[in-house]
Amino acid sequence: MTYAVDPDLLFTADALGSPYQLLQGGKTKQINDTAPAQGWMAALRDAATAPTSDVLSLPYGDPDAVALTAPQSGLADEVPLLREQGKKETTNILGRTPMTSVVWPPTGRLTRRSIESLTSGGATALVVDPIALPEPAEEPSFTPDALVGQLPTNTGQPSVLTIDPQLSALLTPSYDNYPGDRIVDQRWLAETAMISAERPSVSRTILVAPPRRADLHTAVAADAIRDTGRLPWLCGVSLASAADGTASCPDEVRAPPDHNLPAVELEPPHPGDAFLSQSYLRRVTDLRRISTQFTDEVLAEPTSTEAVKTTGRLLRARARTESSAWRERPGDGEQMLQLLRDDVSGLRNKVHLQVGSGTVTLTSSSGVISVNVVNELQQPVRVGVILSAHNRARLSTEQTPVTLVPPEHATQINLKVTAQTSGQFPVTAQLVDREGHSFGAPQDLIVRSTQYGRVALAVTGIAGGVLLLAVGIRITRRALRRSRPA
């Protein structure tokens, strides 16, 4: 058995193992009964760590790799990032390192770019639905082996395994006119016996995997697993051995694996295939650009424990918006996007400027404007402040260096300005991160200068000189009149 898990499910179920609050109808309800989640996680850990089990970790949130790696999306780097995040979360929660040799892309048709993003971490095989491969030229006369060939890519030639759709569908029977567990189990026995009878002397590996989000019928699935271990024509093999062509039953002698597998091609996506829309992904891209001020060490101090937690939380939230689950449920994707938007906005609003009354008076040609940077987060941030004068010819400013603001603290920053003339000047104060990108809402203020500018001083000086000259002439004339005889 190989347990393919979405690490987001593991993270959520693990979190439900502690008391939590549940939002219902706009009201918050405290949940203290955590036994179901704890029991589920304990059972999964026991099953996943069994000697006959493997764990296959999907990228965190099971992202829509096809849509994210489309040339126009600008989000191709998200898939490798979420792939590594998924491995880390799975290892931490289950206590077992997942297998890295096999990847399982989302259901449906694929692109070469999506495969390359998934296998760039070293995977040598991938599991696909038959729909992802071209239709064969003619219908085969027997059930083929799951290992169908190799896919040439820029990152290697991964082996391709296909899922058997008929056997996989038996694990998720329709509840309409359900014939009963025993009848479905008999169908499983008959189907596998017929596959064996097609070519009794040829051993083949069949890969059974129910749909990603199927509602498994537990009794049928349990019987199928049990039958696989006790029927003479069936035995269980590991996914890794099926991928490298070494799968065999204990009493079977198989030829060495064939390393010269035929090359296979992908069936390109059809116009009607459901993927995350590009308009939706553009909004995800905009939010990623904003949230990276907290996740790329641009604003947050990387050594802070709270900053590390914030980085992880935003990455997980963004992964949920990029999930392939929203291909058929775009409304749920919009809800995830709104949750991320609210989270990012809440963080950004906790770092802001205070400019007092909004009016600053300068009594000389240069002066200092003091503003407060308020950090309400529980983590330190590095920010700077830029003053932008609407009329730079009359008022000039100097940029201040980036300042470290401690958590839950306000820091005063002094900004130097120089006025060329007297008067009032509109000025905008803007927070920026360490790369100079704007952060938060700008604040407007008025700078009032009461000093005389150079032109005014020159005019005043000339006027004063003319006045002195006129006074001197009058005094001289009076003196000359008095000195004359009567």
C-alpha positions in Angstrom: 0.0 0.0 0.0 1.2 3.5 -0.8 -0.6 6.3 1.0 -0.7 9.4 -1.2 -1.4 12.3 1.1 -2.1 16.0 0.7 0.1 17.6 3.4 -2.6 20.3 3.9 -5.0 17.6 5.0 -2.4 16.3 7.5 -1.7 19.8 8.8 -5.5 20.5 9.3 -6.2 17.2 10.9 -3.2 17.5 13.2 -4.4 21.0 14.2 -7.8 19.7 15.1 -6.1 17.4 17.6 -6.0 20.4 20.0 -9.0 22.5 21.2 -10.0 25.0 18.5 -12.7 27.5 17.6 -15.2 26.8 14.8 -17.0 29.5 12.9 -20.7 28.6 12.4 -23.3 31.0 11.1 -21.1 34.1 12.0 -20.6 32.9 15.5 -17.6 31.2 17.1 -18.0 27.9 18.8 -15.4 26.3 21.1 -14.6 22.7 20.2 -12.9 20.7 23.0 -13.7 17.1 21.8 -10.6 16.4 19.8 -10.7 12.6 20.1 -11.9 12.0 16.5 -9.0 13.9 15.0 -6.5 12.4 17.3 -7.8 8.9 16.6 -7.7 9.4 12.8 -4.2 10.8 12.9 -3.0 7.9 15.1 -4.5 5.3 12.7 -2.9 7.0 9.8 0.5 7.1 11.5 0.3 3.4 12.3 -0.7 2.5 8.7 1.9 4.8 7.1 4.8 3.6 9.2 4.0 -0.1 8.7 6.8 -2.1 7.0 4.7 -2.9 4.0 3.6 0.7 3.4 4.9 3.7 1.6 4.0 7.4 1.8 3.8 9.6 -1.3 3.5 13.3 -0.5 1.7 15.5 -2.9 2.8 19.2 -3.2 1.2 21.2 -0.4 -2.4 21.8 -1.3 -2.2 19.6 -4.4 -1.7 22.6 -6.7 -3.0 22.8 -10.3 0.5 22.3 -11.8 -0.8 22.7 -15.4 -2.3 26.1 -14.8 0.5 27.4 -12.6 3.2 26.4 -15.1 1.4 28.0 -18.1 3.7 30.6 -19.7 1.3 33.5 -19.0 0.7 32.7 -15.3 4.1 33.7 -13.9 3.7 31.2 -11.1 5.8 28.2 -12.3 8.1 28.5 -9.3 5.2 27.8 -7.0 5.1 24.1 -7.9 8.7 23.2 -6.8 8.2 25.4 -3.7 5.0 23.6 -2.6 6.5 20.2 -3.5 9.4 20.8 -1.0 7.0 22.3 1.6 4.8 19.2 1.2 7.7 16.8 1.9 8.7 18.8 5.0 5.2 18.9 6.5 4.6 15.2 5.8 7.8 14.2 7.5 7.1 16.4 10.5 3.6 15.2 11.0 3.8 11.5 10.1 7.3 10.9 11.4 8.3 9.2 8.1 10.1 10.6 5.1 7.9 10.3 2.0 9.2 8.6 -1.1 10.7 11.1 -3.6 11.1 8.8 -6.7 7.5 9.0 -7.8 5.1 11.9 -8.3 1.4 11.9 -8.9 0.2 14.9 -10.9 -3.4 16.2 -10.7 -6.1 14.3 -12.5 -6.5 15.0 -16.2 -4.4 15.9 -19.2 -0.9 17.3 -18.5 1.7 19.5 -20.1 5.5 18.9 -20.3 6.1 22.1 -18.3 3.9 20.7 -15.4 5.8 17.4 -15.4 9.1 19.1 -15.4 8.1 21.3 -12.4 7.0 18.2 -10.5 10.0 16.0 -11.3 12.7 18.6 -10.9 13.4 17.5 -7.4 14.8 14.1 -8.6 11.7 12.0 -9.2 12.2 9.2 -11.8 8.6 8.2 -12.3 5.1 9.6 -12.5 1.6 8.2 -12.2 -0.9 9.4 -14.7 -4.5 8.8 -15.7 -4.9 7.1 -19.1 -6.6 10.3 -20.4 -3.2 12.0 -20.1 -1.8 9.8 -22.9 -2.8 9.6 -26.5 -5.3 6.9 -27.5 -3.6 3.8 -28.8 -3.7 3.1 -32.5 -5.6 -0.1 -31.9 -7.3 -1.6 -28.9 -5.0 -4.0 -27.1 -6.1 -7.6 -26.8 -5.0 -7.8 -23.1 -4.5 -5.6 -20.1 -1.1 -4.0 -20.4 1.5 -3.5 -17.7 1.2 -0.3 -15.7 4.7 0.8 -16.8 4.1 2.0 -20.3 7.3 3.9 -21.1 9.4 6.9 -20.5 8.6 10.6 -21.1 11.5 12.7 -22.5 11.7 16.1 -20.7 14.3 18.8 -20.1 14.8 17.4 -16.6 15.2 13.7 -17.5 13.2 10.8 -18.8 10.8 9.7 -16.0 9.0 6.4 -16.3 5.3 6.6 -16.8 2.8 4.4 -15.0 -0.9 4.4 -15.8 -3.8 3.8 -13.5 -6.2 1.0 -14.3 -9.5 2.9 -14.5 -11.9 -0.1 -14.2 -10.3 -1.6 -11.1 -9.9 1.8 -9.5 -13.6 2.6 -10.2 -14.6 -0.6 -8.2 -13.3 1.0 -5.0 -15.7 3.9 -5.4 -19.0 2.3 -6.4 -22.1 4.4 -6.9 -24.5 4.4 -4.1 -27.4 4.4 -6.5 -28.8 0.9 -6.8 -25.8 -0.4 -4.8 -25.7 -4.2 -5.0 -23.9 -4.7 -1.7 -20.4 -5.1 -0.6 -20.1 -8.8 -1.3 -21.3 -8.4 -4.9 -18.8 -5.6 -5.6 -16.0 -7.7 -4.0 -17.0 -10.6 -6.3 -16.7 -8.3 -9.2 -13.2 -7.4 -8.1 -12.2 -11.1 -7.9 -13.7 -11.7 -11.4 -11.9 -8.8 -13.0 -8.5 -9.6 -11.6 -9.0 -13.3 -12.5 -9.8 -12.4 -16.1 -6.7 -10.2 -16.3 -4.6 -13.1 -15.2 -6.3 -15.5 -17.6 -5.6 -13.2 -20.6 -2.0 -14.2 -20.6 -1.4 -16.7 -17.8 2.3 -17.0 -18.5 2.9 -13.2 -18.5 3.2 -11.4 -15.2 1.9 -7.8 -15.2 1.7 -5.0 -12.7 -1.6 -3.3 -12.3 -1.8 0.1 -10.6 -5.0 0.8 -8.7 -5.7 4.3 -7.4 -9.2 5.7 -6.7 -9.8 9.3 -7.7 -8.1 11.9 -5.6 -11.2 13.1 -3.8 -13.4 10.1 -4.1 -15.7 8.9 -1.3 -14.2 5.4 -0.7 -16.4 2.6 0.3 -14.4 1.3 3.2 -15.7 -2.2 3.2 -15.0 -2.7 -0.5 -11.6 -1.2 -0.3 -10.7 -3.3 2.7 -11.8 -6.5 0.9 -9.8 -5.6 -2.2 -6.7 -5.1 -0.1 -7.3 -8.3 1.8 -7.9 -10.3 -1.5 -4.7 -9.0 -3.0 -2.8 -10.7 -0.2 -4.6 -14.1 -0.3 -5.5 -14.9 -3.9 -3.1 -17.1 -5.9 -3.1 -14.8 -8.9 -2.6 -11.5 -7.0 0.2 -10.2 -4.8 1.0 -6.8 -3.5 4.1 -4.9 -4.7 5.5 -1.5 -3.8 4.9 1.5 -6.0 8.7 2.1 -6.2 9.3 -1.4 -7.6 6.5 -0.9 -10.1 8.2 2.3 -11.2 11.6 0.8 -11.8 10.3 -2.4 -13.4 11.4 -4.7 -10.6 8.0 -5.6 -9.1 7.5 -9.4 -8.7 5.7 -11.8 -6.4 7.7 -13.8 -3.8 7.7 -17.0 -5.8 8.1 -15.4 -9.2 11.2 -15.3 -11.3 11.2 -12.2 -13.5 13.6 -11.2 -16.2 15.8 -8.2 -15.4 14.0 -4.9 -15.8 14.0 -3.4 -19.3 15.8 0.0 -19.2 15.1 0.7 -22.9 11.4 1.6 -22.4 9.6 3.1 -25.4 9.2 6.9 -25.4 5.7 8.1 -24.7 4.1 11.4 -25.5 1.4 13.4 -23.6 -2.0 14.2 -24.9 -2.2 18.0 -24.9 -5.0 19.7 -22.9 -8.2 20.1 -24.8 -10.1 23.4 -25.0 -12.8 22.2 -22.7 -10.5 20.9 -19.9 -11.0 22.5 -16.5 -8.1 24.3 -15.0 -7.7 27.3 -12.8 -8.5 30.4 -14.9 -5.8 32.9 -15.8 -7.9 35.7 -14.4 -8.1 33.9 -11.1 -4.3 33.3 -11.1 -3.6 36.9 -11.8 -5.2 37.8 -8.5 -3.2 35.1 -6.8 -0.1 36.6 -8.3 -1.0 40.1 -7.0 -1.5 38.7 -3.5 1.8 36.8 -3.7 3.6 40.0 -4.6 2.2 41.7 -1.6 2.6 38.8 0.8 6.3 38.3 -0.2 7.1 41.4 1.9 6.5 39.1 4.8 7.9 35.8 3.3 11.0 36.9 1.4 12.8 38.7 4.3 12.1 42.0 2.6 10.1 43.4 5.5 10.2 40.7 8.2 13.3 40.0 10.2 14.3 36.5 9.2 15.7 35.5 12.6 12.4 36.1 14.4 10.5 33.1 15.5 7.2 34.9 14.8 8.4 35.9 11.3 9.1 32.2 10.5 5.6 31.3 11.6 4.1 34.1 9.5 6.1 32.9 6.5 4.8 29.4 6.9 1.2 30.5 7.5 1.1 32.7 4.4 2.7 30.0 2.2 0.1 27.4 3.3 -2.7 29.9 2.7 -1.4 30.7 -0.7 -1.1 27.0 -1.5 -4.8 26.5 -0.7 -5.8 29.1 -3.3 -3.7 27.3 -6.0 -5.3 23.9 -5.4 -6.5 21.8 -8.3 -9.6 21.1 -6.2 -11.0 24.5 -7.4 -11.0 23.4 -11.0 -14.6 22.3 -10.7 -15.4 24.4 -7.7 -14.3 28.0 -8.5 -16.5 29.4 -5.8 -14.6 27.6 -3.1 -11.4 28.9 -4.6 -12.7 32.5 -4.4 -13.3 31.9 -0.7 -9.8 30.8 -0.2 -8.5 33.8 -2.1 -10.6 36.1 0.1 -9.2 34.5 3.3 -5.7 35.1 2.1 -6.5 38.7 1.1 -7.9 39.3 4.6 -4.9 37.8 6.2 -2.4 39.8 4.3 -4.4 43.0 4.8 -4.5 42.4 8.5 -0.8 42.0 8.7 -0.1 45.1 6.6 -2.4 47.3 8.6 -0.5 46.5 11.8 2.6 48.4 10.4 1.6 52.0 9.7 2.7 55.6 10.0 1.6 58.3 12.5 2.1 61.9 11.4 0.5 63.8 14.2 -1.8 66.7 13.3 -0.7 66.6 9.7 0.8 70.1 9.6 4.5 70.8 10.3 6.0 74.3 10.6 9.6 75.2 9.6 11.1 78.4 11.0 14.3 78.2 8.9 15.3 77.1 5.4 15.8 73.5 6.7 14.3 71.4 9.4 13.3 68.0 10.6 9.9 66.3 10.3 9.3 63.6 12.9 7.0 60.7 12.2 6.2 57.5 14.1 6.4 54.0 12.7 4.0 51.8 14.6 4.6 48.1 14.6 1.7 46.2 16.1 3.0 42.8 15.0 4.6 40.3 17.4 7.7 40.3 15.2 10.3 42.9 14.3 10.2 44.6 10.9 12.6 46.7 8.9 11.1 49.7 7.2 12.0 53.1 5.8 10.1 56.3 5.2 10.1 58.4 2.0 8.8 61.9 1.8 7.5 63.0 -1.6 7.0 66.8 -2.1 4.4 67.7 -4.7 6.6 70.7 -5.7 10.2 69.6 -5.5 11.4 72.9 -6.8 10.2 74.6 -3.6 10.8 71.8 -1.1 13.4 69.0 -1.2 13.7 66.0 1.1 16.4 63.4 2.1 15.6 59.7 2.2 16.1 58.0 5.6 17.8 54.6 6.0 15.8 51.4 6.8 15.1 51.2 10.5 14.5 48.1 12.7 11.2 48.5 14.6 10.8 46.1 17.5 7.6 44.0 17.9 4.6 45.9 19.4 6.6 49.1 19.4 6.6 52.6 17.9 9.8 54.2 16.6 10.3 57.9 15.8 12.0 58.6 12.5 13.4 62.1 11.7 13.2 63.3 8.1 15.3 66.3 6.9 13.6 68.8 4.5 14.8 72.0 2.9 12.5 74.8 1.8 13.5 77.1 -1.0 10.7 79.6 -0.4 8.1 80.4 2.3 4.6 79.0 2.1 2.7 75.7 2.4 3.7 72.6 0.6 1.7 69.3 0.4 3.9 66.3 1.2 3.2 62.5 1.2 4.9 60.2 3.6 5.2 56.5 2.5 6.5 53.4 4.3 8.9 51.3 2.2 10.6 47.9 2.7 14.3 47.3 2.5 14.1 47.0 -1.3 12.3 50.4 -1.6 8.9 49.0 -2.5 5.9 50.8 -1.0 4.2 49.3 2.0 0.9 50.3 3.5 -1.2 53.4 2.9 0.5 56.8 2.3 0.0 59.6 4.7 -0.5 63.3 3.6 0.7 66.2 5.6 1.3 70.0 5.1 4.8 71.6 5.6 4.5 75.4 6.4 7.7 77.4 5.9 7.8 80.9 7.5 11.4 81.8 6.5 12.4 84.1 3.6 13.7 82.4 0.5 16.6 83.6 -1.5 14.5 85.7 -3.9 12.7 87.3 -1.0 16.0 88.1 0.8 17.4 89.6 -2.4 14.4 91.8 -2.9 14.4 92.9 0.7 18.1 93.6 0.6 17.8 95.7 -2.6 14.8 97.6 -1.2 16.7 98.3 2.1 19.7 99.6 0.1 17.5 101.9 -2.0 15.9 103.2 1.2 19.3 103.9 2.8 20.5 105.6 -0.3 17.4 107.8 -0.4 17.8 108.7 3.3 21.4 109.6 2.8 20.7 111.9 -0.1 18.0 113.8 1.9 20.4 114.2 4.8 23.1 115.5 2.6 20.8 118.0 0.9 19.7 119.4 4.3 23.2 119.8 5.5 24.2 121.7 2.3 21.2 124.1 2.7 22.1 124.9 6.3 25.7 125.8 5.4 24.7 128.5 2.9 24.5 132.2 4.2 21.1 133.7 4.6 
